[in-house]
Amino acid sequence: MKNPAWIRTLLAISLALNLGVVAALVLRPAPDTVEGGAPPVVHLPEYLKLTPEQRARWEGMETPFLHDLSSNWSDIRRHREALVRHIFADAPERTAIDAEQAAIARLQAAQQQRVIDQLLAERAMLDDAQRTRLLQLLLTRYAEEATEEEMLHRK
């Protein structure tokens, strides 16, 4: 049985997870793991070889960005929990499910715009070599990352 609303919900959740990956890659190093070929830990200001002036600007941009991102993720998490509870309720109410999905989509769109704005601001302060290093790092990490759904459903 086809259910486009269910698919939209899964896509919305997937988008939120992907945005989280973007934020994690841009703002903090990836965790080391004992097994499994995880990417090495990268401290971006050092990796990009920021000058002292760039480092000060970077840190000034990073604090409000991290705060906004954290707040947004808290809101998304709250709506995700409500969405899952509505889906698995004894008598799921489609209106409540749709409302939670719409709230998540709005929050994800705002979060995605915030990440884009942050990357554009970072891009503007970097020189050509630094931009190339950041671009390659992000593209490499995106190619290696799996979503939580993919990890949960692996055999």
N, C-alpha and C positions, 0 to 999 in steps of 0.2 A: 504494500500500500504506500503510495506516494504522499509525503507530507512536507511541502515546501517550507512551512513555518519551522518545523523541527530542523530542517537543513539550515535555515537562516540562523537559528539559535546556535547550532554547532559552528557555523562559520563565524558568528560574532565572538564566540568563546575562543576560537582559533586565532582570530585577529587580535584579541586581547593578549593572548599568550605570545604571539609574534611581536607585539609592541613591547612586551616585557623583555623579550630577548634583546631587542634593539636597545632599550634603556640599559640593560645589564652590560651589554657590550660596550656601549659608549661611556658609561659612568664608572664602572668598577671592574676589576679583573675577574676573569673566569676562575672558578675554584679548581684547584688541582685535585686529581683523583688518582688513586693507587693504580687502577686498571683502566683500560678502555680508551687510550689515546686522546684524552681531553687536551684542548689547546693549552699552551703554557699561560701562566698568569702574566697579565700585561698591565702595567701602571701607565695609563695613557700619557700623562705629562712627560714622563721619562721616555716612553716609547717614541713619542712624537718629537722629542728633544726641544721642548718649549724653552724659549728664552725666559729670563726672570719676569720681564714685562708680560709676556704671553701667559706665563703661569699664574700671575696675579689676576689677569683678566679671566682666565679659565676658572680659577677658584671662585671668583665673583659671580660668574654665570652658573656654575655648577650648584651652588647652595640653593638658590631659589628653584632651579630646575628639579633637583632631587626632592625638595619639599613638595612641589606641585605634583610630581610623579607619584610620590608616596601617598599623598592625599587622594589622588585619582585612583590608584590601585586599591586603596581601602574602600572607596565607594564601589568600584567594580566588583571587588570580592564580596561585599555585602549584597549586591544585586545578584551575583552568581549563586550565592547560597540560597537566596530567596527563590531564584529561578529553579534550582534543583529541587528545593522543597515543594514548590508548586507542581513540578513535573511528576514527582513521586508521591504526591498526596493521594489519599484514598479516593478522592474524587477531583482530579485535576480540573482547574478552571482555566479555559483557554484565554479568557480576557486577562487574567492575572499573569499567565505565562507570557503573553504578548507584551504586556506592560513592562515586565522585567527585562525582556529581550530588547525592547525599545530603549529603556533606560541604559542598559549596557552598551548598546550601539552608540548612543549619544556620548556617553563617557569615553568610549573608545575613539570616537572621532575627535573629541577634544584632546585626548591624550596623543593621538597620532599627530595632530597639528602641533602640539607642544614639542614633540620629539623632532618634527621637521624644523620648527623654528630654532630649536637648540642646535641642530646639526648645521643649519645655515649660519647661525651666529658663530659657531666654532669654525666653520669653513672660512668665514670672512677674516678671522684673526690668524689663520694659518698661512704659511707660505706654500708655494707649489709643492715642494718636496714633502712637507708635512701633510698636506691634503692627500697626496698620492699614498702616503703610508697609511693614513686613516681609512681611505677608501679601500685599499687592499685588505686591511685588517677586517673591516666590516664585511666585505664580500666573502672573505675566507671563512669567517665565523658563521655567516648566514648559511653557507653551503654545508657546514658541519653540524649545525644545531638541529635537533629534533624537537617537535612540540611535545607537550606533556601527553596529549592524546596518543601520539605515535609511541611514546615510551610506555604508556599504560597498555596499549594493545599489541605490543610485540610479544611474540611467543618465546 
